Amino acid sequence: MDPSDKIYLQLIGNKIRTQREINGLSQFQLATECDLSKNQIGRIERAEISTTIITLKRIADVLRIKIEELVTEASE
């Protein structure tokens, strides 16, 4: 994986973690509401895996944010 790709995945993972915590959800609760495993949520948050757009949409829907908020870089 290209280093810039890893940084981008970290950005997304950090945004998911922050929004999850703002919503008062554990990784398990978020995973359950998204029909994912807790392990998968953790790996996304830690930028260990790249995930599908559909999974990101599920996560954004549960967090009550637009998917664009997860994938837009802060500098834009």
Residue pairs with C-beta under 8 A, 6 or more apart in sequence:
1 50
5 50
6 47
8 73
9 47
9 50
10 47
11 73
11 74
12 44
12 47
12 56
12 70
12 71
13 44
13 45
13 46
13 47
14 45
15 69
15 70
16 41
16 44
16 45
16 59
16 63
16 70
17 45
19 63
19 65
19 69
19 70
20 26
20 27
20 30
20 41
20 45
20 63
23 63
23 64
25 33
25 62
25 63
27 38
27 41
27 42
27 45
28 38
30 36
30 41
30 59
30 62
30 63
31 37
31 38
31 40
31 41
33 62
34 41
34 55
34 58
34 59
34 62
35 58
36 55
36 58
40 49
40 51
40 55
41 59
43 49
44 51
44 55
44 59
53 67
56 67
56 70
56 71
57 67
59 70
60 66
60 67
60 69
60 70
